[in-house]
């Protein structure tokens, strides 16, 4: 084999390796609960948030397959924690709300405290245990 073929094969293998690592990092981030304090100055009026306890706001769309899984997880957790409200907003019906909260992908779930401040933001399908853990301190 000539050296130019070896170089091309090496470059292709390196590029595939980098793409694999980037893909793994992106998939690891999905479903993780992140701190939402950075977006605390967002206007949340008109979103239907509870004023008596935390609210789980879930952005969805009819064409979003994973959104159904998020709905099941959020419904399960809210049934266990009755003081937690659940609001679901269809991104196609209310794009302005999605824009105000910087929702760029579906499914996106945001946990708000009783004062309407975002506390946690989840992209992808959260685990029920993680969502419960995020909500319990807000109930105290």
C-alpha positions in Angstrom: 0.0 0.0 0.0 1.2 3.5 -0.8 1.7 6.0 2.0 -1.0 8.3 0.6 -3.6 5.5 1.1 -2.4 4.9 4.6 -2.7 8.6 5.4 -6.2 8.7 4.0 -7.3 5.7 6.0 -5.7 7.1 9.2 -7.5 10.4 8.7 -10.8 8.7 8.2 -10.4 6.5 11.3 -9.5 9.6 13.3 -12.5 11.5 12.0 -14.8 8.6 12.9 -13.3 8.4 16.3 -13.9 12.1 17.0 -17.5 11.8 15.7 -18.1 8.8 18.0 -16.8 10.7 21.0 -18.9 13.8 20.2 -22.0 11.6 19.7 -21.4 9.9 23.1 -21.1 13.2 24.8 -24.4 14.5 23.3 -26.3 11.3 24.2 -25.0 11.4 27.8 -26.3 14.9 28.2 -29.9 13.9 27.1 -32.2 13.4 30.1 -29.8 15.1 32.6 -31.2 17.6 35.0 -29.3 20.9 34.8 -29.5 23.9 37.1 -32.0 26.4 35.8 -30.9 29.4 37.8 -29.3 31.1 34.8 -32.7 31.7 33.3 -34.3 33.1 36.5 -35.1 36.5 34.9 -37.5 35.1 32.4 -41.1 36.3 32.1 -43.3 33.4 33.2 -46.6 35.2 33.2 -49.4 33.4 31.3 -47.8 29.9 31.5 -50.2 28.6 34.1 -47.6 28.0 36.8 -48.8 27.2 40.3 -48.4 29.8 43.0 -48.7 27.3 45.8 -46.0 24.9 45.0 -43.6 23.7 42.3 -44.6 23.3 38.7 -43.3 20.9 36.1 -43.6 22.6 32.7 -43.3 20.2 29.8 -42.9 21.4 26.2 -44.3 18.9 23.7 -45.6 18.6 20.1 -47.9 16.1 18.5 -45.1 14.8 16.2 -42.7 14.3 19.1 -42.4 10.6 20.0 -40.2 10.9 23.1 -42.7 13.6 24.5 -45.1 10.8 25.3 -42.5 9.1 27.5 -41.8 12.4 29.3 -45.6 12.8 29.9 -45.7 9.3 31.5 -42.7 10.1 33.8 -44.1 13.5 34.8 -47.6 12.1 35.4 -46.1 9.4 37.6 -44.0 11.8 39.7 -46.9 14.3 40.0 -49.2 11.6 41.2 -46.7 10.7 43.9 -46.3 14.3 44.9 -49.7 15.9 44.8 -48.4 19.4 45.7 -46.6 19.5 42.3 -48.5 21.0 39.4 -48.0 19.8 35.8 -48.4 22.1 32.8 -47.9 20.9 29.3 -47.4 23.4 26.4 -47.6 22.3 22.8 -44.6 24.1 21.1 -46.5 24.3 17.8 -49.5 26.0 19.4 -47.5 28.4 21.6 -44.1 29.1 20.0 -43.8 32.4 21.9 -43.7 30.6 25.3 -41.0 28.3 23.9 -39.0 31.3 22.6 -39.3 33.1 26.0 -37.9 30.1 27.8 -35.2 29.4 25.1 -36.6 25.9 24.2 -34.7 24.7 21.2 -35.4 21.0 21.2 -38.1 18.6 22.3 -38.8 17.2 24.7 -37.8 19.9 27.2 -39.0 20.0 30.8 -38.5 22.9 33.2 -39.1 22.7 37.0 -40.3 26.0 38.5 -40.5 26.8 42.2 -43.6 28.3 43.8 -42.3 31.8 43.0 -42.2 31.0 39.3 -38.4 30.9 39.1 -36.9 28.1 36.9 -34.9 25.7 39.1 -34.0 22.8 36.8 -34.1 22.2 33.0 -34.2 18.7 31.4 -33.7 18.0 27.7 -34.8 14.5 26.7 -36.6 12.0 28.8 -35.8 12.3 32.5 -35.7 9.4 34.9 -38.6 9.5 37.5 -36.1 9.2 40.4 -34.1 12.2 39.2 -37.2 14.3 38.7 -38.5 13.3 42.1 -35.1 14.2 43.7 -35.2 17.6 42.0 -38.8 18.4 43.2 -38.5 17.2 46.8 -36.4 20.2 48.1 -38.9 22.6 46.5 -41.7 21.0 48.6 -40.1 21.8 51.9 
